[in-house]
Amino acid sequence: MAENKGKIDTALARTFLSDHLDSFTGKIDPNERTLCGHIDLSPRGIAGWVGPHAAAGAVQAKVADSKMAEDVSFDASMGHSCGLHFRASSFLRKHPASRWLRPHLKDLPSQPWTMFTTETGPDRL
């Protein structure tokens, strides 16, 4: 992070939120220890109320800089911001203990980063 001090903009923030660097091993491996949050791909899973291999993780992200905030706007992505899609059927085959989710669990395709802004702008609010 020190190498980015004073250089962080929205493009770099989007890169951070899409990161697959395992914070424990230092290797690229999308799992529960990455900023992108791929708990569904982890061989270890996580502890907690949702079960070790929950269909969970970072599935939406938003970034804004001071100018965007002033203009009441932000960039957002839906699904994993890295571009990997969540496929319910693949997840359920891999984790049979989660089959009870079948009626509720849907695919979550990754969507591109998109700018959201107000039509009126801050001077008209």
C-alpha positions as CSV (number, residue, x, y, z in Angstrom):
1,M,0.0,0.0,0.0
2,A,2.9,2.4,0.7
3,E,3.8,2.5,-3.0
4,N,0.3,3.8,-3.8
5,K,0.3,6.6,-1.2
6,G,-0.9,9.8,-2.8
7,K,-1.7,8.0,-6.0
8,I,-5.0,6.4,-5.3
9,D,-7.7,7.4,-7.8
10,T,-10.9,5.6,-8.8
11,A,-9.2,3.5,-11.4
12,L,-6.7,2.2,-8.8
13,A,-9.6,1.7,-6.3
14,R,-11.4,-0.5,-8.8
15,T,-8.2,-2.5,-9.2
16,F,-8.0,-3.0,-5.4
17,L,-11.6,-4.1,-5.2
18,S,-11.0,-6.7,-7.9
19,D,-7.8,-8.0,-6.3
20,H,-7.2,-11.8,-6.0
21,L,-4.0,-11.6,-3.9
22,D,-4.3,-14.0,-1.0
23,S,-3.3,-11.9,2.0
24,F,-1.9,-15.0,3.8
25,T,0.1,-16.8,1.1
26,G,0.9,-13.8,-1.1
27,K,-0.2,-15.7,-4.2
28,I,-3.0,-14.9,-6.7
29,D,-5.8,-17.2,-5.6
30,P,-9.4,-15.9,-5.5
31,N,-10.7,-17.0,-2.1
32,E,-12.0,-15.7,1.3
33,R,-8.7,-13.9,2.0
34,T,-8.8,-11.6,-1.1
35,L,-10.4,-8.2,-1.4
36,C,-12.6,-9.5,-4.1
37,G,-14.1,-12.0,-1.6
38,H,-14.6,-15.3,-3.3
39,I,-15.7,-17.4,-0.3
40,D,-17.5,-19.8,-2.7
41,L,-14.1,-20.7,-4.3
42,S,-12.2,-21.2,-1.1
43,P,-11.0,-24.7,-0.3
44,R,-11.1,-23.8,3.5
45,G,-14.4,-21.9,3.7
46,I,-15.1,-19.6,6.6
47,A,-16.4,-19.9,10.2
48,G,-19.7,-18.4,11.1
49,W,-23.4,-18.7,10.9
50,V,-23.6,-19.2,7.1
51,G,-21.6,-22.4,7.0
52,P,-18.0,-22.9,5.8
53,H,-18.7,-22.6,2.1
54,A,-21.4,-20.0,2.0
55,A,-22.5,-18.4,-1.2
56,A,-21.1,-15.2,0.1
57,G,-18.4,-12.6,-0.6
58,A,-18.0,-9.2,-2.1
59,V,-20.7,-9.1,-4.9
60,Q,-21.0,-5.4,-5.4
61,A,-18.5,-2.5,-5.2
62,K,-18.6,1.3,-5.3
63,V,-15.9,3.9,-5.7
64,A,-15.9,7.7,-5.7
65,D,-13.4,10.5,-5.5
66,S,-14.0,13.9,-4.1
67,K,-15.1,15.4,-7.4
68,M,-17.6,12.6,-7.9
69,A,-18.9,13.0,-4.4
70,E,-19.3,16.7,-5.1
71,D,-21.3,15.8,-8.2
72,V,-23.3,13.2,-6.4
73,S,-22.0,10.4,-8.5
74,F,-20.0,7.1,-8.1
75,D,-18.8,4.1,-10.1
76,A,-20.3,0.7,-9.2
77,S,-20.1,-2.9,-10.3
78,M,-22.6,-5.7,-9.6
79,G,-21.3,-9.2,-9.1
80,H,-17.7,-9.8,-8.5
81,S,-15.9,-6.7,-9.7
82,C,-13.0,-8.8,-11.1
83,G,-15.2,-10.2,-13.8
84,L,-15.7,-13.8,-12.5
85,H,-19.3,-14.9,-12.6
86,F,-21.0,-16.8,-9.8
87,R,-22.7,-19.9,-11.2
88,A,-25.3,-21.3,-8.8
89,S,-25.3,-24.8,-10.3
90,S,-21.5,-25.2,-10.2
91,F,-21.5,-24.0,-6.6
92,L,-24.3,-26.4,-5.5
93,R,-22.5,-29.4,-7.2
94,K,-19.3,-28.5,-5.4
95,H,-21.0,-27.9,-2.0
96,P,-23.8,-30.4,-1.5
97,A,-24.5,-29.1,2.1
98,S,-25.8,-25.9,0.5
99,R,-28.4,-27.7,-1.7
100,W,-31.1,-26.4,0.5
101,L,-30.4,-23.0,-1.2
102,R,-31.4,-24.4,-4.6
103,P,-34.8,-22.7,-4.8
104,H,-33.3,-19.3,-3.8
105,L,-29.8,-19.2,-5.2
106,K,-29.4,-17.6,-8.7
107,D,-26.5,-17.0,-11.0
108,L,-24.8,-13.7,-10.4
109,P,-23.0,-12.6,-13.5
110,S,-20.3,-10.0,-13.1
111,Q,-21.4,-6.6,-14.6
112,P,-19.0,-3.9,-15.8
113,W,-18.1,-0.9,-13.8
114,T,-20.8,1.8,-14.5
115,M,-21.0,5.5,-13.6
116,F,-24.1,6.5,-11.7
117,T,-24.9,10.2,-11.3
118,T,-27.9,12.4,-10.6
119,E,-29.7,14.1,-13.5
120,T,-29.9,17.4,-11.7
121,G,-26.4,17.8,-10.2
122,P,-25.5,19.1,-6.7
123,D,-26.4,22.7,-7.5
124,R,-30.0,21.8,-8.1
125,L,-30.6,19.5,-5.1
